Amino acid sequence: DAAGKKRYQQLANLERELFSWWCTLIFRPEGPGFSSGGMIGKLMGSKNNDSMSGAMKGFLDCLSKVDDALASTSGPWFFDYADHPTMMDFIYVSHVERMLASAAFWKGLNLRSDTYRGQFPALNAWLDAFEKREAYLAFKSDYYTHVMDIPPQYGPGCDGGFEDNRLPYQMSIKGKDGKSWDLPLSFDDALQPLYRGPPLPLCVLKAAEIAGDNGNVGAEGTSYENADQEKMAEACRQMAGWKLASNGQNVAKFASRGGPEGAKNRRKGFGAELADPYALPDDQIRPYVDTALQHVCGALLAQGGPSAHESALAEMKAGLHEKIGKDKGRDVASALCYLRDRTGVPRDLPLAATRQLRAHLNAAIDILY
């Protein structure tokens, strides 16, 4: 209909405006702040308004327009004639995902925080509605994967924004804060909420008998923020372990590229920092890498709650010391680092399972070093 077509074009134009402000904010050095009204006074208070760059102000003001557009419908989506996302929602969400990750990493701006949930309630309700759908797991990425693949597509991001938050966010996203990629893991991730919808495929949640916040086992359309934490942690570990075990030899071959004799063949260069698809493995350490991954897999697949997991971690430590000599330890650890840094979301696993794999790889790396 004419009204729907008009709204579609308005929303499409707004998406391009938002994309333009995002590029200005992330990929160009921020200029000095200047006095302006609008969203910034609401977000930061007038005393901080002068310190906000024009790019940051423009980006947040444009997000306010998007929030208003979402708030104008009766449901969470841009069009409310059906209880599901439409093409316009998909056009937006692929770039909004990148915006969430890049704004946190390069600007210290956490748009999923309580502050911004209050400022952009419709935008966050829209994101929550996506996350409550199992199918969204198939294409929802994590911040690490985004910030590693954004520069080769758009160019390098420019540090700026909220300095006090930016540095901790960067450390968290890249797993260098001693928490986000290290055992013991917290139940949730403050920067990347895991449980506002199903964090794993519904079949996994059903097999683990994990109920959502609506009381139904393995259901979509609900959050899992109040789910049984021990059951959830075990299910996330076991999904990672199952995926690793199902292709173990090929994963070991891939990881062995990170050995001292790996990836030395001449190959085409790529803009992506971690991309080397033609690299050859270090065959000398490949059997040891395979052994190490078997021990990691054993820890991930442990059943019986926290005590069984602790026992499995102790067995992993003993096994790594026994099977991998000190002369090979650092080389194998290097291979595990190579694998950890190239584990992508959602290509390899959902984030809730990926963080378990990364943390268990780090536990093995610490032992081997």
NUKEBA-152494 format. One record per residue (C-alpha): x, y negated, z negated; residue number from 0. Coordinates in Angstrom, 1 decimal, padded with zeros to 4 digits. Layout:
+--------+--------+--------+-----+
!     c1 !     c2 !     c3 ! num !
+--------+--------+--------+-----+
!      X !      Y !      Z ! NUM !
...
+--------+--------+--------+-----+
END
This chain:
+--------+--------+--------+-----+
!     c1 !     c2 !     c3 ! num !
+--------+--------+--------+-----+
!  000.0 !  000.0 !  000.0 !   0 !
!  001.1 ! -003.6 !  000.5 !   1 !
!  001.5 ! -004.3 ! -003.2 !   2 !
!  003.6 ! -001.2 ! -003.7 !   3 !
!  005.8 ! -002.1 ! -000.8 !   4 !
!  006.3 ! -005.6 ! -002.0 !   5 !
!  007.3 ! -004.3 ! -005.5 !   6 !
!  009.6 ! -001.8 ! -003.9 !   7 !
!  011.4 ! -004.5 ! -002.0 !   8 !
!  011.7 ! -006.7 ! -005.0 !   9 !
!  013.1 ! -003.9 ! -007.1 !  10 !
!  015.6 ! -003.0 ! -004.3 !  11 !
!  016.7 ! -006.6 ! -004.1 !  12 !
!  017.1 ! -006.7 ! -007.9 !  13 !
!  019.2 ! -003.5 ! -007.8 !  14 !
!  021.6 ! -005.2 ! -005.3 !  15 !
!  021.7 ! -008.2 ! -007.5 !  16 !
!  022.6 ! -006.1 ! -010.5 !  17 !
!  025.2 ! -004.2 ! -008.5 !  18 !
!  026.8 ! -007.5 ! -007.5 !  19 !
!  027.0 ! -008.8 ! -011.1 !  20 !
!  028.5 ! -005.4 ! -012.2 !  21 !
!  031.2 ! -005.7 ! -009.5 !  22 !
!  031.9 ! -009.3 ! -010.6 !  23 !
!  032.2 ! -008.3 ! -014.2 !  24 !
!  034.2 ! -005.1 ! -013.9 !  25 !
!  036.5 ! -005.6 ! -010.9 !  26 !
!  037.4 ! -009.2 ! -011.2 !  27 !
!  039.3 ! -010.9 ! -014.0 !  28 !
!  036.8 ! -012.7 ! -016.3 !  29 !
!  037.0 ! -016.5 ! -016.3 !  30 !
!  036.6 ! -018.6 ! -019.5 !  31 !
!  033.3 ! -018.8 ! -021.2 !  32 !
!  031.0 ! -021.7 ! -020.7 !  33 !
!  027.9 ! -022.9 ! -022.4 !  34 !
!  024.7 ! -021.5 ! -021.1 !  35 !
!  021.3 ! -020.4 ! -022.4 !  36 !
!  019.5 ! -017.2 ! -021.5 !  37 !
!  020.2 ! -013.7 ! -022.8 !  38 !
!  023.5 ! -014.6 ! -024.5 !  39 !
!  021.9 ! -016.8 ! -027.2 !  40 !
!  019.6 ! -013.9 ! -028.0 !  41 !
!  022.4 ! -011.3 ! -028.0 !  42 !
!  025.2 ! -013.1 ! -029.7 !  43 !
!  023.9 ! -016.2 ! -031.3 !  44 !
!  024.7 ! -019.7 ! -030.1 !  45 !
!  028.0 ! -019.9 ! -032.0 !  46 !
!  029.4 ! -017.2 ! -029.8 !  47 !
!  027.9 ! -018.3 ! -026.6 !  48 !
!  030.8 ! -020.4 ! -025.5 !  49 !
!  033.2 ! -017.4 ! -025.7 !  50 !
!  031.2 ! -015.3 ! -023.2 !  51 !
!  032.4 ! -015.3 ! -019.7 !  52 !
!  030.1 ! -016.3 ! -016.8 !  53 !
!  030.4 ! -012.8 ! -015.4 !  54 !
!  029.3 ! -011.2 ! -018.7 !  55 !
!  026.4 ! -013.7 ! -019.0 !  56 !
!  025.3 ! -013.1 ! -015.5 !  57 !
!  025.4 ! -009.3 ! -015.9 !  58 !
!  023.4 ! -009.3 ! -019.1 !  59 !
!  020.8 ! -011.8 ! -017.8 !  60 !
!  020.3 ! -009.5 ! -014.7 !  61 !
!  019.9 ! -006.5 ! -017.0 !  62 !
!  017.2 ! -008.5 ! -018.7 !  63 !
!  015.4 ! -008.8 ! -015.4 !  64 !
!  015.6 ! -005.0 ! -014.9 !  65 !
!  014.3 ! -004.5 ! -018.4 !  66 !
!  011.4 ! -006.8 ! -017.7 !  67 !
!  010.6 ! -004.9 ! -014.5 !  68 !
!  010.5 ! -001.6 ! -016.4 !  69 !
!  008.5 ! -003.1 ! -019.2 !  70 !
!  005.8 ! -004.2 ! -016.7 !  71 !
!  004.7 ! -000.6 ! -016.1 !  72 !
!  002.6 !  001.6 ! -018.3 !  73 !
!  005.3 !  004.3 ! -018.5 !  74 !
!  009.0 !  004.5 ! -018.5 !  75 !
!  009.5 !  004.4 ! -014.7 !  76 !
!  009.6 !  001.6 ! -012.2 !  77 !
!  006.3 !  002.8 ! -010.7 !  78 !
!  003.6 !  004.2 ! -012.9 !  79 !
!  001.3 !  006.0 ! -010.4 !  80 !
!  003.0 !  009.3 ! -011.4 !  81 !
!  004.5 !  010.7 ! -014.5 !  82 !
!  007.9 !  011.3 ! -013.0 !  83 !
!  010.8 !  009.2 ! -011.5 !  84 !
!  010.4 !  008.0 ! -008.0 !  85 !
!  013.1 !  007.1 ! -005.4 !  86 !
!  013.5 !  003.7 ! -006.9 !  87 !
!  014.5 !  005.2 ! -010.3 !  88 !
!  017.0 !  007.4 ! -008.6 !  89 !
!  018.5 !  004.5 ! -006.7 !  90 !
!  019.0 !  002.7 ! -009.9 !  91 !
!  020.2 !  005.5 ! -012.2 !  92 !
!  023.2 !  006.5 ! -010.2 !  93 !
!  024.7 !  003.0 ! -010.6 !  94 !
!  023.4 !  002.4 ! -014.1 !  95 !
!  025.3 !  005.5 ! -015.2 !  96 !
!  028.5 !  003.9 ! -013.8 !  97 !
!  027.6 !  000.6 ! -015.5 !  98 !
!  027.2 !  002.2 ! -018.9 !  99 !
!  030.6 !  003.9 ! -018.7 ! 100 !
!  032.6 !  001.1 ! -017.1 ! 101 !
!  031.1 ! -001.6 ! -019.3 ! 102 !
!  032.1 !  000.4 ! -022.4 ! 103 !
!  035.6 !  001.2 ! -021.1 ! 104 !
!  036.7 ! -002.0 ! -019.6 ! 105 !
!  034.5 ! -004.5 ! -021.5 ! 106 !
!  033.8 ! -003.0 ! -024.9 ! 107 !
!  030.1 ! -003.3 ! -024.2 ! 108 !
!  028.0 ! -000.4 ! -025.5 ! 109 !
!  024.6 ! -000.7 ! -023.8 ! 110 !
!  023.2 !  002.4 ! -025.7 ! 111 !
!  024.0 !  000.9 ! -029.1 ! 112 !
!  021.2 !  000.0 ! -031.5 ! 113 !
!  021.9 ! -003.7 ! -030.8 ! 114 !
!  021.3 ! -003.3 ! -027.1 ! 115 !
!  018.5 ! -000.8 ! -027.5 ! 116 !
!  016.7 ! -003.5 ! -029.3 ! 117 !
!  017.6 ! -006.1 ! -026.6 ! 118 !
!  016.8 ! -003.9 ! -023.7 ! 119 !
!  014.1 ! -001.5 ! -025.0 ! 120 !
!  012.5 ! -000.6 ! -021.6 ! 121 !
!  015.9 !  000.1 ! -020.0 ! 122 !
!  016.9 !  002.4 ! -022.9 ! 123 !
!  013.4 !  004.1 ! -022.8 ! 124 !
!  013.9 !  004.7 ! -019.1 ! 125 !
!  017.3 !  006.3 ! -019.8 ! 126 !
!  015.8 !  008.4 ! -022.6 ! 127 !
!  013.0 !  009.5 ! -020.2 ! 128 !
!  015.6 !  010.7 ! -017.7 ! 129 !
!  017.5 !  012.5 ! -020.4 ! 130 !
!  014.4 !  014.4 ! -021.5 ! 131 !
!  014.3 !  016.1 ! -018.2 ! 132 !
!  016.4 !  019.3 ! -017.7 ! 133 !
!  017.1 !  018.5 ! -014.1 ! 134 !
!  018.9 !  015.3 ! -015.1 ! 135 !
!  021.7 !  017.5 ! -016.6 ! 136 !
!  022.5 !  018.6 ! -013.1 ! 137 !
!  023.8 !  015.2 ! -012.1 ! 138 !
!  024.4 !  013.2 ! -015.3 ! 139 !
!  028.1 !  012.6 ! -015.8 ! 140 !
!  030.1 !  011.5 ! -018.8 ! 141 !
!  032.0 !  008.3 ! -019.3 ! 142 !
!  035.4 !  009.9 ! -018.9 ! 143 !
!  034.5 !  011.4 ! -015.5 ! 144 !
!  033.1 !  008.1 ! -014.4 ! 145 !
!  036.0 !  005.9 ! -015.4 ! 146 !
!  038.4 !  008.3 ! -013.7 ! 147 !
!  036.4 !  008.3 ! -010.4 ! 148 !
!  035.3 !  004.7 ! -010.3 ! 149 !
!  038.8 !  003.1 ! -009.4 ! 150 !
!  039.3 !  005.1 ! -006.2 ! 151 !
!  035.8 !  004.2 ! -005.1 ! 152 !
!  035.6 !  000.5 ! -006.1 ! 153 !
!  039.1 ! -000.5 ! -007.2 ! 154 !
!  040.7 ! -000.8 ! -010.7 ! 155 !
!  038.6 ! -002.2 ! -013.5 ! 156 !
!  039.8 ! -005.3 ! -015.4 ! 157 !
!  040.1 ! -005.3 ! -019.1 ! 158 !
!  038.2 ! -008.0 ! -020.9 ! 159 !
!  034.9 ! -008.6 ! -022.8 ! 160 !
!  034.7 ! -007.6 ! -026.4 ! 161 !
!  038.3 ! -006.8 ! -027.3 ! 162 !
!  037.6 ! -005.4 ! -030.8 ! 163 !
!  035.3 ! -002.8 ! -029.3 ! 164 !
!  037.0 ! -002.2 ! -026.0 ! 165 !
!  040.2 ! -000.6 ! -027.3 ! 166 !
!  038.4 !  001.9 ! -029.6 ! 167 !
!  036.0 !  002.7 ! -026.8 ! 168 !
!  038.8 !  003.4 ! -024.4 ! 169 !
!  040.5 !  005.7 ! -026.9 ! 170 !
!  037.2 !  007.6 ! -027.5 ! 171 !
!  036.4 !  008.0 ! -023.8 ! 172 !
!  039.8 !  009.3 ! -023.0 ! 173 !
!  039.9 !  011.6 ! -026.0 ! 174 !
!  042.8 !  009.8 ! -027.7 ! 175 !
!  041.0 !  008.7 ! -030.9 ! 176 !
!  041.6 !  011.9 ! -032.8 ! 177 !
!  037.9 !  012.6 ! -032.9 ! 178 !
!  036.0 !  012.8 ! -029.6 ! 179 !
!  038.1 !  015.6 ! -028.2 ! 180 !
!  039.4 !  017.1 ! -031.4 ! 181 !
!  038.1 !  019.7 ! -033.9 ! 182 !
!  036.1 !  019.4 ! -036.0 ! 183 !
!  033.7 !  017.6 ! -033.7 ! 184 !
!  030.9 !  015.4 ! -035.0 ! 185 !
!  027.4 !  016.6 ! -034.2 ! 186 !
!  026.7 !  013.6 ! -031.9 ! 187 !
!  028.8 !  011.1 ! -030.1 ! 188 !
!  028.1 !  007.5 ! -031.0 ! 189 !
!  029.1 !  006.1 ! -027.7 ! 190 !
!  027.5 !  008.8 ! -025.5 ! 191 !
!  024.4 !  010.1 ! -027.2 ! 192 !
!  024.0 !  013.8 ! -026.6 ! 193 !
!  020.6 !  014.8 ! -027.9 ! 194 !
!  018.0 !  012.3 ! -026.6 ! 195 !
!  017.0 !  015.1 ! -024.4 ! 196 !
!  018.0 !  018.8 ! -023.8 ! 197 !
!  021.8 !  018.8 ! -024.0 ! 198 !
!  022.1 !  022.2 ! -022.4 ! 199 !
!  020.0 !  024.1 ! -019.8 ! 200 !
!  016.7 !  025.2 ! -021.3 ! 201 !
!  017.6 !  028.9 ! -020.9 ! 202 !
!  020.6 !  028.4 ! -023.1 ! 203 !
!  018.6 !  026.6 ! -025.8 ! 204 !
!  015.9 !  029.3 ! -025.6 ! 205 !
!  018.5 !  032.1 ! -026.0 ! 206 !
!  019.9 !  030.3 ! -029.0 ! 207 !
!  016.4 !  029.7 ! -030.4 ! 208 !
!  017.0 !  026.0 ! -030.8 ! 209 !
!  013.9 !  023.9 ! -031.3 ! 210 !
!  013.5 !  020.4 ! -030.1 ! 211 !
!  012.3 !  017.6 ! -032.2 ! 212 !
!  008.7 !  018.4 ! -031.1 ! 213 !
!  009.1 !  021.9 ! -032.7 ! 214 !
!  009.1 !  023.8 ! -029.5 ! 215 !
!  012.1 !  026.1 ! -028.7 ! 216 !
!  014.0 !  025.3 ! -025.6 ! 217 !
!  011.6 !  022.6 ! -024.4 ! 218 !
!  012.1 !  019.6 ! -022.2 ! 219 !
!  010.3 !  016.3 ! -022.7 ! 220 !
!  011.7 !  016.0 ! -026.2 ! 221 !
!  014.9 !  015.0 ! -028.0 ! 222 !
!  017.2 !  017.3 ! -030.0 ! 223 !
!  018.6 !  014.8 ! -032.5 ! 224 !
!  017.2 !  016.7 ! -035.4 ! 225 !
!  018.0 !  020.2 ! -034.1 ! 226 !
!  019.9 !  022.8 ! -036.2 ! 227 !
!  023.4 !  021.5 ! -036.0 ! 228 !
!  025.2 !  024.8 ! -036.6 ! 229 !
!  023.1 !  026.6 ! -033.9 ! 230 !
!  023.6 !  023.7 ! -031.5 ! 231 !
!  027.4 !  023.7 ! -032.0 ! 232 !
!  027.6 !  027.4 ! -031.5 ! 233 !
!  025.4 !  027.3 ! -028.3 ! 234 !
!  027.6 !  024.5 ! -026.9 ! 235 !
!  030.7 !  026.5 ! -027.6 ! 236 !
!  029.3 !  029.6 ! -026.2 ! 237 !
!  028.2 !  028.0 ! -023.0 ! 238 !
!  031.7 !  026.6 ! -022.5 ! 239 !
!  033.2 !  030.0 ! -023.3 ! 240 !
!  030.8 !  031.8 ! -021.0 ! 241 !
!  031.7 !  029.5 ! -018.1 ! 242 !
!  035.4 !  029.9 ! -018.8 ! 243 !
!  035.2 !  033.7 ! -019.0 ! 244 !
!  033.2 !  034.0 ! -015.8 ! 245 !
!  036.0 !  032.6 ! -013.7 ! 246 !
!  039.0 !  033.0 ! -016.0 ! 247 !
!  041.7 !  034.1 ! -013.5 ! 248 !
!  040.9 !  031.2 ! -011.1 ! 249 !
!  040.8 !  028.7 ! -014.0 ! 250 !
!  044.2 !  030.0 ! -015.1 ! 251 !
!  045.6 !  029.6 ! -011.6 ! 252 !
!  044.2 !  026.1 ! -011.4 ! 253 !
!  045.6 !  025.1 ! -014.8 ! 254 !
!  049.0 !  026.5 ! -013.9 ! 255 !
!  049.5 !  023.6 ! -011.5 ! 256 !
!  050.4 !  021.7 ! -014.7 ! 257 !
!  053.4 !  023.9 ! -015.4 ! 258 !
!  057.0 !  022.6 ! -014.8 ! 259 !
!  057.1 !  024.3 ! -011.3 ! 260 !
!  053.6 !  023.5 ! -010.3 ! 261 !
!  052.3 !  020.9 ! -007.9 ! 262 !
!  055.7 !  020.4 ! -006.4 ! 263 !
!  054.7 !  021.2 ! -002.8 ! 264 !
!  054.4 !  018.3 ! -000.4 ! 265 !
!  050.8 !  017.2 ! -000.1 ! 266 !
!  048.6 !  014.4 !  000.9 ! 267 !
!  048.3 !  011.5 ! -001.5 ! 268 !
!  044.9 !  010.5 ! -003.0 ! 269 !
!  043.6 !  007.4 ! -004.6 ! 270 !
!  042.1 !  009.3 ! -007.5 ! 271 !
!  044.7 !  009.5 ! -010.3 ! 272 !
!  044.1 !  013.2 ! -011.0 ! 273 !
!  043.3 !  014.5 ! -007.5 ! 274 !
!  045.8 !  017.0 ! -006.0 ! 275 !
!  043.6 !  019.6 ! -004.2 ! 276 !
!  046.6 !  021.0 ! -002.3 ! 277 !
!  048.8 !  021.6 ! -005.3 ! 278 !
!  050.3 !  025.0 ! -005.9 ! 279 !
!  050.4 !  026.7 ! -009.3 ! 280 !
!  053.4 !  027.5 ! -011.3 ! 281 !
!  053.3 !  031.3 ! -010.9 ! 282 !
!  056.0 !  031.9 ! -013.6 ! 283 !
!  053.7 !  030.6 ! -016.4 ! 284 !
!  050.4 !  031.7 ! -014.9 ! 285 !
!  050.2 !  035.0 ! -016.9 ! 286 !
!  050.9 !  033.1 ! -020.1 ! 287 !
!  048.3 !  030.5 ! -019.2 ! 288 !
!  045.8 !  033.2 ! -018.6 ! 289 !
!  046.6 !  034.7 ! -022.1 ! 290 !
!  046.2 !  031.3 ! -023.7 ! 291 !
!  042.8 !  030.8 ! -022.1 ! 292 !
!  041.6 !  034.2 ! -023.3 ! 293 !
!  042.4 !  033.2 ! -026.8 ! 294 !
!  040.6 !  029.8 ! -026.3 ! 295 !
!  037.7 !  031.7 ! -024.9 ! 296 !
!  037.6 !  034.0 ! -027.9 ! 297 !
!  037.3 !  031.0 ! -030.2 ! 298 !
!  034.5 !  029.5 ! -028.1 ! 299 !
!  032.5 !  032.7 ! -028.0 ! 300 !
!  032.6 !  033.4 ! -031.7 ! 301 !
!  029.2 !  034.2 ! -033.2 ! 302 !
!  028.0 !  034.0 ! -036.8 ! 303 !
!  028.2 !  030.3 ! -037.8 ! 304 !
!  031.0 !  028.1 ! -039.1 ! 305 !
!  032.8 !  030.8 ! -041.0 ! 306 !
!  033.0 !  033.1 ! -038.0 ! 307 !
!  034.2 !  030.2 ! -035.9 ! 308 !
!  036.9 !  029.3 ! -038.4 ! 309 !
!  038.1 !  033.0 ! -038.4 ! 310 !
!  038.1 !  032.9 ! -034.6 ! 311 !
!  040.3 !  029.8 ! -034.6 ! 312 !
!  042.7 !  031.5 ! -037.0 ! 313 !
!  042.8 !  034.5 ! -034.7 ! 314 !
!  043.5 !  032.1 ! -031.8 ! 315 !
!  046.4 !  030.6 ! -033.6 ! 316 !
!  047.9 !  033.9 ! -034.6 ! 317 !
!  047.4 !  035.3 ! -031.0 ! 318 !
!  049.0 !  032.3 ! -029.4 ! 319 !
!  052.1 !  032.5 ! -031.7 ! 320 !
!  052.4 !  036.2 ! -031.0 ! 321 !
!  051.8 !  036.3 ! -027.2 ! 322 !
!  053.4 !  033.1 ! -026.1 ! 323 !
!  057.0 !  032.6 ! -027.2 ! 324 !
!  058.5 !  029.2 ! -028.2 ! 325 !
!  060.3 !  029.1 ! -024.8 ! 326 !
!  057.0 !  029.1 ! -023.0 ! 327 !
!  054.9 !  027.1 ! -025.5 ! 328 !
!  055.4 !  023.6 ! -024.1 ! 329 !
!  055.0 !  024.7 ! -020.5 ! 330 !
!  051.7 !  026.5 ! -021.3 ! 331 !
!  050.5 !  023.5 ! -023.3 ! 332 !
!  051.2 !  021.3 ! -020.3 ! 333 !
!  049.0 !  023.5 ! -018.2 ! 334 !
!  046.2 !  023.3 ! -020.7 ! 335 !
!  046.5 !  019.5 ! -020.7 ! 336 !
!  046.2 !  019.6 ! -016.9 ! 337 !
!  043.0 !  021.6 ! -017.2 ! 338 !
!  041.5 !  019.5 ! -020.1 ! 339 !
!  042.0 !  016.3 ! -018.2 ! 340 !
!  040.4 !  017.7 ! -015.0 ! 341 !
!  037.3 !  019.2 ! -016.6 ! 342 !
!  034.5 !  017.2 ! -015.1 ! 343 !
!  030.9 !  016.5 ! -016.0 ! 344 !
!  028.5 !  017.7 ! -014.7 ! 345 !
!  030.5 !  019.7 ! -012.1 ! 346 !
!  031.9 !  022.1 ! -014.7 ! 347 !
!  029.7 !  021.8 ! -017.7 ! 348 !
!  027.2 !  019.4 ! -019.4 ! 349 !
!  028.9 !  017.0 ! -021.8 ! 350 !
!  027.7 !  018.8 ! -025.0 ! 351 !
!  029.6 !  021.9 ! -023.8 ! 352 !
!  032.5 !  020.1 ! -022.2 ! 353 !
!  033.5 !  018.3 ! -025.4 ! 354 !
!  033.8 !  021.7 ! -027.1 ! 355 !
!  036.0 !  023.0 ! -024.3 ! 356 !
!  038.2 !  019.9 ! -024.4 ! 357 !
!  038.5 !  020.1 ! -028.2 ! 358 !
!  039.4 !  023.8 ! -028.2 ! 359 !
!  042.0 !  023.3 ! -025.5 ! 360 !
!  043.4 !  020.5 ! -027.7 ! 361 !
!  043.5 !  022.9 ! -030.7 ! 362 !
!  045.5 !  025.4 ! -028.6 ! 363 !
!  047.8 !  022.6 ! -027.3 ! 364 !
!  048.6 !  021.5 ! -030.8 ! 365 !
!  049.5 !  025.1 ! -031.7 ! 366 !
!  051.7 !  025.6 ! -028.7 ! 367 !
!  053.5 !  022.3 ! -029.1 ! 368 !
+--------+--------+--------+-----+
END
